[in-house]
Amino acid sequence: MDLIGFEPTNLKVPEFNQFKNRSIIEFSQHASSAVLGYPKQRAQANMKKPLTLPDEEPRKIQRADVPPAEGFTLVVDGHFKTQYNDEASAKTAAAELLTKYKMLQIEIYDAAKRERTRFS
């Protein structure tokens, strides 16, 4: 059998006698790394590192069923939604919502007076 360009001396497969007392798994790992040219250190260096996220401040969570204590809040179909510092910005947001979705019932809740005003 004549293979062009094949020389058995170029193979870097370790001798089986080195692995007499080791398991077949160790032999196969060592043999494949020698043939492929991947030493164990390079394989470990290429492993993915765990993702670490930066510490963030906890968000202020506003419950939808509890009225806010300050500011103006949009009440859409009976549910508290976005909170605003002044009434003008709340009315602008309500107008934008009504132009997009005409079927919504929108009210503006004033936390200082504790009353709702229907926006139409």
Biopython code that builds the backbone (N, CA, C, O; Angstrom):
import numpy as np
from Bio.PDB.StructureBuilder import StructureBuilder

atoms = [
    (1, "MET", "N", (0.850, -1.161, 0.000)),
    (1, "MET", "CA", (0.000, 0.000, 0.000)),
    (1, "MET", "C", (0.894, 1.222, 0.000)),
    (1, "MET", "O", (1.746, 1.376, 0.875)),
    (2, "ASP", "N", (0.705, 2.081, -0.969)),
    (2, "ASP", "CA", (1.578, 3.236, -1.123)),
    (2, "ASP", "C", (0.759, 4.510, -0.928)),
    (2, "ASP", "O", (-0.112, 4.819, -1.741)),
    (3, "LEU", "N", (1.031, 5.239, 0.132)),
    (3, "LEU", "CA", (0.352, 6.498, 0.394)),
    (3, "LEU", "C", (1.318, 7.636, 0.091)),
    (3, "LEU", "O", (2.416, 7.695, 0.644)),
    (4, "ILE", "N", (0.908, 8.523, -0.775)),
    (4, "ILE", "CA", (1.771, 9.625, -1.171)),
    (4, "ILE", "C", (1.816, 10.655, -0.054)),
    (4, "ILE", "O", (0.769, 11.116, 0.400)),
    (5, "GLY", "N", (3.007, 11.023, 0.397)),
    (5, "GLY", "CA", (3.185, 12.039, 1.422)),
    (5, "GLY", "C", (2.966, 11.560, 2.839)),
    (5, "GLY", "O", (3.007, 12.366, 3.768)),
    (6, "PHE", "N", (2.732, 10.266, 3.037)),
    (6, "PHE", "CA", (2.500, 9.750, 4.382)),
    (6, "PHE", "C", (3.793, 9.190, 4.942)),
    (6, "PHE", "O", (4.390, 8.280, 4.367)),
    (7, "GLU", "N", (4.213, 9.733, 6.052)),
    (7, "GLU", "CA", (5.397, 9.208, 6.738)),
    (7, "GLU", "C", (5.018, 8.944, 8.179)),
    (7, "GLU", "O", (4.636, 9.877, 8.885)),
    (8, "PRO", "N", (5.109, 7.717, 8.640)),
    (8, "PRO", "CA", (4.701, 7.386, 10.000)),
    (8, "PRO", "C", (5.558, 8.065, 11.058)),
    (8, "PRO", "O", (5.148, 8.116, 12.218)),
    (9, "THR", "N", (6.708, 8.580, 10.718)),
    (9, "THR", "CA", (7.558, 9.236, 11.718)),
    (9, "THR", "C", (7.023, 10.613, 12.087)),
    (9, "THR", "O", (7.441, 11.169, 13.103)),
    (10, "ASN", "N", (6.097, 11.193, 11.285)),
    (10, "ASN", "CA", (5.557, 12.510, 11.582)),
    (10, "ASN", "C", (4.462, 12.477, 12.641)),
    (10, "ASN", "O", (4.114, 13.522, 13.192)),
    (11, "LEU", "N", (3.916, 11.312, 12.937)),
    (11, "LEU", "CA", (2.847, 11.200, 13.926)),
    (11, "LEU", "C", (3.405, 11.395, 15.328)),
    (11, "LEU", "O", (4.488, 10.908, 15.651)),
    (12, "LYS", "N", (2.652, 12.115, 16.159)),
    (12, "LYS", "CA", (3.090, 12.392, 17.522)),
    (12, "LYS", "C", (2.212, 11.684, 18.535)),
    (12, "LYS", "O", (1.944, 12.238, 19.600)),
    (13, "VAL", "N", (1.763, 10.495, 18.241)),
    (13, "VAL", "CA", (0.924, 9.723, 19.153)),
    (13, "VAL", "C", (1.826, 9.069, 20.190)),
    (13, "VAL", "O", (2.818, 8.440, 19.822)),
    (14, "PRO", "N", (1.513, 9.200, 21.473)),
    (14, "PRO", "CA", (2.377, 8.628, 22.517)),
    (14, "PRO", "C", (2.328, 7.103, 22.499)),
    (14, "PRO", "O", (1.370, 6.493, 22.024)),
    (15, "GLU", "N", (3.360, 6.532, 23.015)),
    (15, "GLU", "CA", (3.433, 5.079, 23.109)),
    (15, "GLU", "C", (2.389, 4.584, 24.100)),
    (15, "GLU", "O", (2.124, 5.245, 25.104)),
    (16, "PHE", "N", (1.797, 3.433, 23.829)),
    (16, "PHE", "CA", (0.787, 2.884, 24.716)),
    (16, "PHE", "C", (1.411, 2.420, 26.030)),
    (16, "PHE", "O", (0.732, 2.376, 27.057)),
    (17, "ASN", "N", (2.708, 2.072, 26.004)),
    (17, "ASN", "CA", (3.361, 1.585, 27.217)),
    (17, "ASN", "C", (3.399, 2.651, 28.313)),
    (17, "ASN", "O", (3.473, 2.312, 29.494)),
    (18, "GLN", "N", (3.349, 3.926, 27.945)),
    (18, "GLN", "CA", (3.343, 4.990, 28.954)),
    (18, "GLN", "C", (2.066, 4.939, 29.798)),
    (18, "GLN", "O", (2.045, 5.421, 30.930)),
    (19, "PHE", "N", (1.017, 4.360, 29.246)),
    (19, "PHE", "CA", (-0.297, 4.406, 29.877)),
    (19, "PHE", "C", (-0.776, 3.049, 30.377)),
    (19, "PHE", "O", (-1.981, 2.807, 30.447)),
    (20, "LYS", "N", (0.154, 2.160, 30.725)),
    (20, "LYS", "CA", (-0.249, 0.825, 31.156)),
    (20, "LYS", "C", (-1.150, 0.874, 32.388)),
    (20, "LYS", "O", (-2.158, 0.170, 32.442)),
    (21, "ASN", "N", (-0.807, 1.681, 33.359)),
    (21, "ASN", "CA", (-1.530, 1.704, 34.627)),
    (21, "ASN", "C", (-2.616, 2.783, 34.658)),
    (21, "ASN", "O", (-3.228, 2.989, 35.706)),
    (22, "ARG", "N", (-2.868, 3.461, 33.573)),
    (22, "ARG", "CA", (-3.872, 4.525, 33.541)),
    (22, "ARG", "C", (-5.124, 4.031, 32.822)),
    (22, "ARG", "O", (-5.106, 3.005, 32.140)),
    (23, "SER", "N", (-6.182, 4.764, 32.984)),
    (23, "SER", "CA", (-7.434, 4.353, 32.363)),
    (23, "SER", "C", (-7.407, 4.682, 30.880)),
    (23, "SER", "O", (-6.578, 5.469, 30.423)),
    (24, "ILE", "N", (-8.308, 4.084, 30.143)),
    (24, "ILE", "CA", (-8.401, 4.318, 28.705)),
    (24, "ILE", "C", (-8.830, 5.762, 28.417)),
    (24, "ILE", "O", (-8.490, 6.308, 27.368)),
    (25, "ILE", "N", (-9.571, 6.379, 29.337)),
    (25, "ILE", "CA", (-10.000, 7.760, 29.148)),
    (25, "ILE", "C", (-8.803, 8.696, 29.182)),
    (25, "ILE", "O", (-8.693, 9.602, 28.356)),
    (26, "GLU", "N", (-7.890, 8.473, 30.153)),
    (26, "GLU", "CA", (-6.693, 9.304, 30.215)),
    (26, "GLU", "C", (-5.856, 9.130, 28.960)),
    (26, "GLU", "O", (-5.315, 10.099, 28.427)),
    (27, "PHE", "N", (-5.751, 7.892, 28.489)),
    (27, "PHE", "CA", (-4.975, 7.639, 27.279)),
    (27, "PHE", "C", (-5.588, 8.352, 26.077)),
    (27, "PHE", "O", (-4.870, 8.966, 25.288)),
    (28, "SER", "N", (-6.914, 8.274, 25.933)),
    (28, "SER", "CA", (-7.559, 8.890, 24.779)),
    (28, "SER", "C", (-7.450, 10.413, 24.840)),
    (28, "SER", "O", (-7.275, 11.057, 23.806)),
    (29, "GLN", "N", (-7.551, 10.998, 26.039)),
    (29, "GLN", "CA", (-7.410, 12.446, 26.154)),
    (29, "GLN", "C", (-6.003, 12.887, 25.791)),
    (29, "GLN", "O", (-5.820, 13.871, 25.073)),
    (30, "HIS", "N", (-5.007, 12.161, 26.287)),
    (30, "HIS", "CA", (-3.629, 12.524, 26.007)),
    (30, "HIS", "C", (-3.307, 12.318, 24.528)),
    (30, "HIS", "O", (-2.629, 13.137, 23.908)),
    (31, "ALA", "N", (-3.801, 11.219, 23.978)),
    (31, "ALA", "CA", (-3.516, 10.924, 22.572)),
    (31, "ALA", "C", (-4.168, 11.958, 21.662)),
    (31, "ALA", "O", (-3.536, 12.419, 20.712)),
    (32, "SER", "N", (-5.417, 12.335, 21.930)),
    (32, "SER", "CA", (-6.080, 13.297, 21.065)),
    (32, "SER", "C", (-5.436, 14.670, 21.189)),
    (32, "SER", "O", (-5.327, 15.384, 20.192)),
    (33, "SER", "N", (-5.004, 15.059, 22.391)),
    (33, "SER", "CA", (-4.366, 16.364, 22.527)),
    (33, "SER", "C", (-3.012, 16.380, 21.840)),
    (33, "SER", "O", (-2.599, 17.413, 21.313)),
    (34, "ALA", "N", (-2.316, 15.251, 21.837)),
    (34, "ALA", "CA", (-1.019, 15.207, 21.167)),
    (34, "ALA", "C", (-1.193, 15.268, 19.657)),
    (34, "ALA", "O", (-0.417, 15.931, 18.968)),
    (35, "VAL", "N", (-2.200, 14.584, 19.140)),
    (35, "VAL", "CA", (-2.423, 14.572, 17.700)),
    (35, "VAL", "C", (-2.947, 15.925, 17.227)),
    (35, "VAL", "O", (-2.500, 16.443, 16.204)),
    (36, "LEU", "N", (-3.899, 16.499, 17.972)),
    (36, "LEU", "CA", (-4.495, 17.756, 17.552)),
    (36, "LEU", "C", (-3.641, 18.967, 17.893)),
    (36, "LEU", "O", (-3.884, 20.056, 17.371)),
    (37, "GLY", "N", (-2.657, 18.802, 18.750)),
    (37, "GLY", "CA", (-1.794, 19.910, 19.104)),
    (37, "GLY", "C", (-2.390, 20.822, 20.160)),
    (37, "GLY", "O", (-1.997, 21.983, 20.265)),
    (38, "TYR", "N", (-3.347, 20.308, 20.958)),
    (38, "TYR", "CA", (-3.954, 21.117, 22.010)),
    (38, "TYR", "C", (-3.443, 20.647, 23.365)),
    (38, "TYR", "O", (-3.924, 19.639, 23.882)),
    (39, "PRO", "N", (-2.509, 21.332, 23.933)),
    (39, "PRO", "CA", (-2.096, 20.933, 25.278)),
    (39, "PRO", "C", (-3.199, 21.255, 26.291)),
    (39, "PRO", "O", (-4.079, 22.073, 26.026)),
    (40, "LYS", "N", (-3.139, 20.615, 27.423)),
    (40, "LYS", "CA", (-4.186, 20.758, 28.418)),
    (40, "LYS", "C", (-4.300, 22.198, 28.916)),
    (40, "LYS", "O", (-5.400, 22.672, 29.202)),
    (41, "GLN", "N", (-3.169, 22.892, 29.019)),
    (41, "GLN", "CA", (-3.195, 24.271, 29.506)),
    (41, "GLN", "C", (-3.950, 25.171, 28.542)),
    (41, "GLN", "O", (-4.701, 26.040, 28.982)),
    (42, "ARG", "N", (-3.773, 24.988, 27.245)),
    (42, "ARG", "CA", (-4.468, 25.826, 26.269)),
    (42, "ARG", "C", (-5.964, 25.559, 26.310)),
    (42, "ARG", "O", (-6.763, 26.484, 26.164)),
    (43, "ALA", "N", (-6.344, 24.319, 26.504)),
    (43, "ALA", "CA", (-7.765, 23.979, 26.569)),
    (43, "ALA", "C", (-8.407, 24.631, 27.791)),
    (43, "ALA", "O", (-9.543, 25.098, 27.717)),
    (44, "GLN", "N", (-7.692, 24.665, 28.910)),
    (44, "GLN", "CA", (-8.236, 25.299, 30.103)),
    (44, "GLN", "C", (-8.295, 26.815, 29.950)),
    (44, "GLN", "O", (-9.211, 27.449, 30.474)),
    (45, "ALA", "N", (-7.342, 27.404, 29.245)),
    (45, "ALA", "CA", (-7.336, 28.851, 29.053)),
    (45, "ALA", "C", (-8.487, 29.295, 28.160)),
    (45, "ALA", "O", (-8.958, 30.426, 28.283)),
    (46, "ASN", "N", (-8.949, 28.425, 27.264)),
    (46, "ASN", "CA", (-10.028, 28.777, 26.348)),
    (46, "ASN", "C", (-11.410, 28.565, 26.945)),
    (46, "ASN", "O", (-12.408, 28.878, 26.295)),
    (47, "MET", "N", (-11.496, 28.048, 28.154)),
    (47, "MET", "CA", (-12.795, 27.817, 28.768)),
    (47, "MET", "C", (-13.468, 29.148, 29.067)),
    (47, "MET", "O", (-12.801, 30.125, 29.409)),
    (48, "LYS", "N", (-14.786, 29.185, 28.938)),
    (48, "LYS", "CA", (-15.528, 30.409, 29.199)),
    (48, "LYS", "C", (-15.557, 30.699, 30.694)),
    (48, "LYS", "O", (-15.709, 29.800, 31.520)),
    (49, "LYS", "N", (-15.407, 31.967, 31.013)),
    (49, "LYS", "CA", (-15.469, 32.393, 32.404)),
    (49, "LYS", "C", (-16.909, 32.764, 32.740)),
    (49, "LYS", "O", (-17.644, 33.218, 31.863)),
    (50, "PRO", "N", (-17.325, 32.583, 33.984)),
    (50, "PRO", "CA", (-18.711, 32.907, 34.336)),
    (50, "PRO", "C", (-18.977, 34.399, 34.184)),
    (50, "PRO", "O", (-18.104, 35.229, 34.434)),
    (51, "LEU", "N", (-20.185, 34.720, 33.774)),
    (51, "LEU", "CA", (-20.593, 36.094, 33.561)),
    (51, "LEU", "C", (-20.879, 36.760, 34.897)),
    (51, "LEU", "O", (-21.640, 36.238, 35.711)),
    (52, "THR", "N", (-20.260, 37.922, 35.118)),
    (52, "THR", "CA", (-20.513, 38.673, 36.339)),
    (52, "THR", "C", (-21.126, 40.006, 35.954)),
    (52, "THR", "O", (-20.601, 40.717, 35.098)),
    (53, "LEU", "N", (-22.232, 40.339, 36.586)),
    (53, "LEU", "CA", (-22.921, 41.584, 36.313)),
    (53, "LEU", "C", (-22.555, 42.617, 37.374)),
    (53, "LEU", "O", (-22.357, 42.267, 38.538)),
    (54, "PRO", "N", (-22.464, 43.890, 36.979)),
    (54, "PRO", "CA", (-22.155, 44.909, 37.983)),
    (54, "PRO", "C", (-23.324, 45.082, 38.950)),
    (54, "PRO", "O", (-24.486, 44.883, 38.594)),
    (55, "ASP", "N", (-22.992, 45.452, 40.156)),
    (55, "ASP", "CA", (-24.035, 45.657, 41.163)),
    (55, "ASP", "C", (-24.834, 46.900, 40.832)),
    (55, "ASP", "O", (-24.270, 47.979, 40.648)),
    (56, "GLU", "N", (-26.131, 46.752, 40.757)),
    (56, "GLU", "CA", (-27.011, 47.869, 40.455)),
    (56, "GLU", "C", (-27.840, 48.203, 41.683)),
    (56, "GLU", "O", (-28.090, 47.351, 42.535)),
    (57, "GLU", "N", (-28.263, 49.463, 41.758)),
    (57, "GLU", "CA", (-29.135, 49.850, 42.843)),
    (57, "GLU", "C", (-30.507, 49.214, 42.628)),
    (57, "GLU", "O", (-30.973, 49.127, 41.491)),
    (58, "PRO", "N", (-31.154, 48.774, 43.692)),
    (58, "PRO", "CA", (-32.480, 48.176, 43.522)),
    (58, "PRO", "C", (-33.479, 49.219, 43.023)),
    (58, "PRO", "O", (-33.462, 50.376, 43.444)),
    (59, "ARG", "N", (-34.345, 48.778, 42.118)),
    (59, "ARG", "CA", (-35.345, 49.687, 41.562)),
    (59, "ARG", "C", (-36.436, 49.956, 42.583)),
    (59, "ARG", "O", (-36.759, 49.115, 43.421)),
    (60, "LYS", "N", (-36.992, 51.153, 42.484)),
    (60, "LYS", "CA", (-38.126, 51.497, 43.336)),
    (60, "LYS", "C", (-39.369, 50.893, 42.692)),
    (60, "LYS", "O", (-39.804, 51.335, 41.629)),
    (61, "ILE", "N", (-39.926, 49.901, 43.332)),
    (61, "ILE", "CA", (-41.063, 49.185, 42.764)),
    (61, "ILE", "C", (-42.357, 49.811, 43.276)),
    (61, "ILE", "O", (-42.571, 49.920, 44.484)),
    (62, "GLN", "N", (-43.204, 50.216, 42.356)),
    (62, "GLN", "CA", (-44.499, 50.797, 42.693)),
    (62, "GLN", "C", (-45.568, 49.748, 42.444)),
    (62, "GLN", "O", (-45.724, 49.264, 41.323)),
    (63, "ARG", "N", (-46.289, 49.406, 43.469)),
    (63, "ARG", "CA", (-47.359, 48.431, 43.309)),
    (63, "ARG", "C", (-48.527, 49.070, 42.578)),
    (63, "ARG", "O", (-48.841, 50.237, 42.811)),
    (64, "ALA", "N", (-49.161, 48.329, 41.712)),
    (64, "ALA", "CA", (-50.246, 48.856, 40.893)),
    (64, "ALA", "C", (-51.562, 48.980, 41.655)),
    (64, "ALA", "O", (-52.470, 49.685, 41.214)),
    (65, "ASP", "N", (-51.671, 48.303, 42.789)),
    (65, "ASP", "CA", (-52.930, 48.356, 43.523)),
    (65, "ASP", "C", (-52.898, 49.343, 44.696)),
    (65, "ASP", "O", (-53.917, 49.538, 45.358)),
    (66, "VAL", "N", (-51.750, 49.965, 44.963)),
    (66, "VAL", "CA", (-51.611, 50.921, 46.061)),
    (66, "VAL", "C", (-51.409, 52.310, 45.470)),
    (66, "VAL", "O", (-50.512, 52.503, 44.649)),
    (67, "PRO", "N", (-52.221, 53.276, 45.869)),
    (67, "PRO", "CA", (-52.047, 54.618, 45.321)),
    (67, "PRO", "C", (-50.725, 55.235, 45.774)),
    (67, "PRO", "O", (-50.317, 55.046, 46.920)),
    (68, "PRO", "N", (-50.060, 55.963, 44.896)),
    (68, "PRO", "CA", (-48.781, 56.584, 45.261)),
    (68, "PRO", "C", (-48.980, 57.706, 46.276)),
    (68, "PRO", "O", (-50.078, 58.247, 46.408)),
    (69, "ALA", "N", (-47.921, 58.047, 46.983)),
    (69, "ALA", "CA", (-48.006, 59.057, 48.037)),
    (69, "ALA", "C", (-47.698, 60.459, 47.536)),
    (69, "ALA", "O", (-48.020, 61.440, 48.205)),
    (70, "GLU", "N", (-47.077, 60.564, 46.362)),
    (70, "GLU", "CA", (-46.703, 61.886, 45.864)),
    (70, "GLU", "C", (-46.769, 61.917, 44.339)),
    (70, "GLU", "O", (-46.693, 60.876, 43.687)),
    (71, "GLY", "N", (-46.910, 63.114, 43.778)),
    (71, "GLY", "CA", (-46.898, 63.293, 42.334)),
    (71, "GLY", "C", (-48.235, 63.007, 41.679)),
    (71, "GLY", "O", (-49.274, 62.921, 42.334)),
    (72, "PHE", "N", (-48.171, 62.862, 40.359)),
    (72, "PHE", "CA", (-49.354, 62.589, 39.538)),
    (72, "PHE", "C", (-49.145, 61.268, 38.815)),
    (72, "PHE", "O", (-48.070, 61.009, 38.275)),
    (73, "THR", "N", (-50.167, 60.446, 38.808)),
    (73, "THR", "CA", (-50.053, 59.114, 38.219)),
    (73, "THR", "C", (-51.163, 58.898, 37.215)),
    (73, "THR", "O", (-52.305, 59.304, 37.429)),
    (74, "LEU", "N", (-50.804, 58.239, 36.095)),
    (74, "LEU", "CA", (-51.822, 57.863, 35.114)),
    (74, "LEU", "C", (-52.547, 56.622, 35.610)),
    (74, "LEU", "O", (-51.922, 55.656, 36.046)),
    (75, "VAL", "N", (-53.845, 56.659, 35.539)),
    (75, "VAL", "CA", (-54.666, 55.503, 35.880)),
    (75, "VAL", "C", (-55.319, 55.066, 34.571)),
    (75, "VAL", "O", (-56.188, 55.758, 34.042)),
    (76, "VAL", "N", (-54.896, 53.923, 34.058)),
    (76, "VAL", "CA", (-55.397, 53.427, 32.778)),
    (76, "VAL", "C", (-56.282, 52.226, 33.040)),
    (76, "VAL", "O", (-55.833, 51.210, 33.570)),
    (77, "ASP", "N", (-57.547, 52.354, 32.662)),
    (77, "ASP", "CA", (-58.546, 51.302, 32.873)),
    (77, "ASP", "C", (-58.572, 50.818, 34.326)),
    (77, "ASP", "O", (-58.716, 49.623, 34.585)),
    (78, "GLY", "N", (-58.431, 51.749, 35.267)),
    (78, "GLY", "CA", (-58.522, 51.419, 36.679)),
    (78, "GLY", "C", (-57.235, 50.957, 37.332)),
    (78, "GLY", "O", (-57.239, 50.617, 38.515)),
    (79, "HIS", "N", (-56.117, 50.933, 36.586)),
    (79, "HIS", "CA", (-54.837, 50.475, 37.129)),
    (79, "HIS", "C", (-53.829, 51.616, 37.122)),
    (79, "HIS", "O", (-53.696, 52.333, 36.131)),
    (80, "PHE", "N", (-53.121, 51.777, 38.237)),
    (80, "PHE", "CA", (-52.081, 52.795, 38.314)),
    (80, "PHE", "C", (-50.934, 52.420, 37.386)),
    (80, "PHE", "O", (-50.463, 51.282, 37.388)),
    (81, "LYS", "N", (-50.493, 53.385, 36.599)),
    (81, "LYS", "CA", (-49.389, 53.126, 35.669)),
    (81, "LYS", "C", (-48.231, 54.067, 35.979)),
    (81, "LYS", "O", (-47.680, 54.011, 37.079)),
    (82, "THR", "N", (-47.849, 54.923, 35.047)),
    (82, "THR", "CA", (-46.660, 55.754, 35.174)),
    (82, "THR", "C", (-46.890, 56.953, 36.089)),
    (82, "THR", "O", (-47.957, 57.567, 36.088)),
    (83, "GLN", "N", (-45.847, 57.268, 36.877)),
    (83, "GLN", "CA", (-45.926, 58.378, 37.821)),
    (83, "GLN", "C", (-45.118, 59.561, 37.280)),
    (83, "GLN", "O", (-44.025, 59.379, 36.744)),
    (84, "TYR", "N", (-45.663, 60.775, 37.424)),
    (84, "TYR", "CA", (-45.024, 62.003, 36.949)),
    (84, "TYR", "C", (-44.923, 63.003, 38.091)),
    (84, "TYR", "O", (-45.689, 62.951, 39.054)),
    (85, "ASN", "N", (-43.953, 63.925, 37.967)),
    (85, "ASN", "CA", (-43.755, 64.939, 39.013)),
    (85, "ASN", "C", (-44.759, 66.078, 38.914)),
    (85, "ASN", "O", (-45.163, 66.634, 39.935)),
    (86, "ASP", "N", (-45.173, 66.436, 37.686)),
    (86, "ASP", "CA", (-46.124, 67.543, 37.557)),
    (86, "ASP", "C", (-47.318, 67.127, 36.700)),
    (86, "ASP", "O", (-47.267, 66.143, 35.963)),
    (87, "GLU", "N", (-48.370, 67.890, 36.816)),
    (87, "GLU", "CA", (-49.625, 67.556, 36.145)),
    (87, "GLU", "C", (-49.524, 67.725, 34.634)),
    (87, "GLU", "O", (-50.162, 66.985, 33.884)),
    (88, "ALA", "N", (-48.728, 68.693, 34.179)),
    (88, "ALA", "CA", (-48.606, 68.953, 32.737)),
    (88, "ALA", "C", (-48.013, 67.753, 32.000)),
    (88, "ALA", "O", (-48.502, 67.372, 30.937)),
    (89, "SER", "N", (-46.958, 67.160, 32.565)),
    (89, "SER", "CA", (-46.354, 65.992, 31.905)),
    (89, "SER", "C", (-47.291, 64.786, 31.939)),
    (89, "SER", "O", (-47.289, 63.975, 31.012)),
    (90, "ALA", "N", (-48.083, 64.662, 32.990)),
    (90, "ALA", "CA", (-49.051, 63.563, 33.059)),
    (90, "ALA", "C", (-50.142, 63.740, 32.005)),
    (90, "ALA", "O", (-50.582, 62.767, 31.392)),
    (91, "LYS", "N", (-50.582, 65.000, 31.795)),
    (91, "LYS", "CA", (-51.608, 65.258, 30.778)),
    (91, "LYS", "C", (-51.064, 65.020, 29.370)),
    (91, "LYS", "O", (-51.785, 64.525, 28.504)),
    (92, "THR", "N", (-49.788, 65.370, 29.134)),
    (92, "THR", "CA", (-49.189, 65.120, 27.815)),
    (92, "THR", "C", (-49.124, 63.627, 27.526)),
    (92, "THR", "O", (-49.446, 63.191, 26.421)),
    (93, "ALA", "N", (-48.706, 62.840, 28.522)),
    (93, "ALA", "CA", (-48.628, 61.389, 28.338)),
    (93, "ALA", "C", (-50.014, 60.797, 28.116)),
    (93, "ALA", "O", (-50.180, 59.879, 27.313)),
    (94, "ALA", "N", (-50.998, 61.318, 28.821)),
    (94, "ALA", "CA", (-52.373, 60.823, 28.659)),
    (94, "ALA", "C", (-52.890, 61.148, 27.267)),
    (94, "ALA", "O", (-53.571, 60.328, 26.652)),
    (95, "ALA", "N", (-52.573, 62.336, 26.763)),
    (95, "ALA", "CA", (-53.009, 62.718, 25.414)),
    (95, "ALA", "C", (-52.364, 61.819, 24.359)),
    (95, "ALA", "O", (-53.021, 61.428, 23.394)),
    (96, "GLU", "N", (-51.095, 61.494, 24.534)),
    (96, "GLU", "CA", (-50.410, 60.593, 23.592)),
    (96, "GLU", "C", (-51.051, 59.209, 23.592)),
    (96, "GLU", "O", (-51.239, 58.601, 22.538)),
    (97, "LEU", "N", (-51.381, 58.724, 24.775)),
    (97, "LEU", "CA", (-52.028, 57.404, 24.862)),
    (97, "LEU", "C", (-53.392, 57.409, 24.188)),
    (97, "LEU", "O", (-53.743, 56.464, 23.482)),
    (98, "LEU", "N", (-54.160, 58.470, 24.406)),
    (98, "LEU", "CA", (-55.501, 58.533, 23.817)),
    (98, "LEU", "C", (-55.459, 58.671, 22.302)),
    (98, "LEU", "O", (-56.363, 58.185, 21.622)),
    (99, "THR", "N", (-54.436, 59.320, 21.754)),
    (99, "THR", "CA", (-54.347, 59.407, 20.293)),
    (99, "THR", "C", (-54.026, 58.043, 19.691)),
    (99, "THR", "O", (-54.511, 57.721, 18.606)),
    (100, "LYS", "N", (-53.211, 57.232, 20.383)),
    (100, "LYS", "CA", (-52.880, 55.895, 19.879)),
    (100, "LYS", "C", (-54.007, 54.901, 20.123)),
    (100, "LYS", "O", (-54.367, 54.125, 19.238)),
    (101, "TYR", "N", (-54.566, 54.934, 21.346)),
    (101, "TYR", "CA", (-55.571, 53.950, 21.742)),
    (101, "TYR", "C", (-56.806, 54.690, 22.258)),
    (101, "TYR", "O", (-56.864, 55.072, 23.427)),
    (102, "LYS", "N", (-57.774, 54.885, 21.396)),
    (102, "LYS", "CA", (-58.956, 55.691, 21.730)),
    (102, "LYS", "C", (-59.911, 54.994, 22.690)),
    (102, "LYS", "O", (-60.756, 55.651, 23.298)),
    (103, "MET", "N", (-59.794, 53.682, 22.838)),
    (103, "MET", "CA", (-60.742, 52.952, 23.674)),
    (103, "MET", "C", (-60.378, 52.975, 25.163)),
    (103, "MET", "O", (-61.160, 52.500, 25.986)),
    (104, "LEU", "N", (-59.210, 53.515, 25.525)),
    (104, "LEU", "CA", (-58.774, 53.510, 26.922)),
    (104, "LEU", "C", (-59.533, 54.541, 27.757)),
    (104, "LEU", "O", (-59.919, 55.602, 27.267)),
    (105, "GLN", "N", (-59.732, 54.206, 29.006)),
    (105, "GLN", "CA", (-60.274, 55.166, 29.973)),
    (105, "GLN", "C", (-59.105, 55.624, 30.839)),
    (105, "GLN", "O", (-58.553, 54.844, 31.615)),
    (106, "ILE", "N", (-58.736, 56.887, 30.700)),
    (106, "ILE", "CA", (-57.554, 57.402, 31.386)),
    (106, "ILE", "C", (-57.975, 58.463, 32.405)),
    (106, "ILE", "O", (-58.761, 59.365, 32.115)),
    (107, "GLU", "N", (-57.423, 58.317, 33.599)),
    (107, "GLU", "CA", (-57.622, 59.299, 34.659)),
    (107, "GLU", "C", (-56.248, 59.717, 35.173)),
    (107, "GLU", "O", (-55.274, 58.975, 35.048)),
    (108, "ILE", "N", (-56.182, 60.912, 35.751)),
    (108, "ILE", "CA", (-54.941, 61.377, 36.359)),
    (108, "ILE", "C", (-55.188, 61.468, 37.859)),
    (108, "ILE", "O", (-56.090, 62.169, 38.317)),
    (109, "TYR", "N", (-54.368, 60.747, 38.609)),
    (109, "TYR", "CA", (-54.510, 60.699, 40.071)),
    (109, "TYR", "C", (-53.558, 61.718, 40.684)),
    (109, "TYR", "O", (-52.356, 61.691, 40.420)),
    (110, "ASP", "N", (-54.098, 62.614, 41.500)),
    (110, "ASP", "CA", (-53.303, 63.609, 42.219)),
    (110, "ASP", "C", (-53.108, 63.089, 43.645)),
    (110, "ASP", "O", (-54.068, 62.968, 44.406)),
    (111, "ALA", "N", (-51.859, 62.783, 43.997)),
    (111, "ALA", "CA", (-51.587, 62.169, 45.298)),
    (111, "ALA", "C", (-51.773, 63.148, 46.443)),
    (111, "ALA", "O", (-52.150, 62.746, 47.543)),
    (112, "ALA", "N", (-51.513, 64.441, 46.201)),
    (112, "ALA", "CA", (-51.660, 65.428, 47.281)),
    (112, "ALA", "C", (-53.128, 65.591, 47.676)),
    (112, "ALA", "O", (-53.446, 65.665, 48.862)),
    (113, "LYS", "N", (-54.016, 65.647, 46.693)),
    (113, "LYS", "CA", (-55.454, 65.815, 46.964)),
    (113, "LYS", "C", (-56.173, 64.484, 47.133)),
    (113, "LYS", "O", (-57.293, 64.431, 47.642)),
    (114, "ARG", "N", (-55.517, 63.406, 46.700)),
    (114, "ARG", "CA", (-56.095, 62.054, 46.710)),
    (114, "ARG", "C", (-57.387, 62.000, 45.902)),
    (114, "ARG", "O", (-58.413, 61.515, 46.378)),
    (115, "GLU", "N", (-57.319, 62.498, 44.688)),
    (115, "GLU", "CA", (-58.507, 62.444, 43.822)),
    (115, "GLU", "C", (-58.088, 62.157, 42.383)),
    (115, "GLU", "O", (-56.970, 62.445, 41.955)),
    (116, "ARG", "N", (-59.037, 61.581, 41.665)),
    (116, "ARG", "CA", (-58.817, 61.240, 40.260)),
    (116, "ARG", "C", (-59.615, 62.206, 39.395)),
    (116, "ARG", "O", (-60.747, 62.571, 39.713)),
    (117, "THR", "N", (-58.981, 62.615, 38.274)),
    (117, "THR", "CA", (-59.674, 63.479, 37.306)),
    (117, "THR", "C", (-59.692, 62.750, 35.974)),
    (117, "THR", "O", (-58.652, 62.322, 35.473)),
    (118, "ARG", "N", (-60.867, 62.616, 35.415)),
    (118, "ARG", "CA", (-60.984, 61.921, 34.129)),
    (118, "ARG", "C", (-60.378, 62.766, 33.017)),
    (118, "ARG", "O", (-60.640, 63.965, 32.920)),
    (119, "PHE", "N", (-59.562, 62.126, 32.174)),
    (119, "PHE", "CA", (-58.939, 62.818, 31.049)),
    (119, "PHE", "C", (-59.625, 62.367, 29.768)),
    (119, "PHE", "O", (-59.751, 61.172, 29.497)),
    (120, "SER", "N", (-60.073, 63.361, 28.977)),
    (120, "SER", "CA", (-60.722, 62.985, 27.713)),
    (120, "SER", "C", (-60.345, 63.942, 26.611)),
    (120, "SER", "O", (-60.795, 63.786, 25.476)),
]
sb = StructureBuilder()
sb.init_structure("model")
sb.init_model(0)
sb.init_chain("A")
sb.init_seg("    ")
for serial, (resi, resn, name, xyz) in enumerate(atoms, 1):
    if name == "N":
        sb.init_residue(resn, " ", resi, " ")
    sb.init_atom(name, np.array(xyz, "f"), 0.0, 1.0, " ", f" {name:<3s}", serial, name[0])
structure = sb.get_structure()
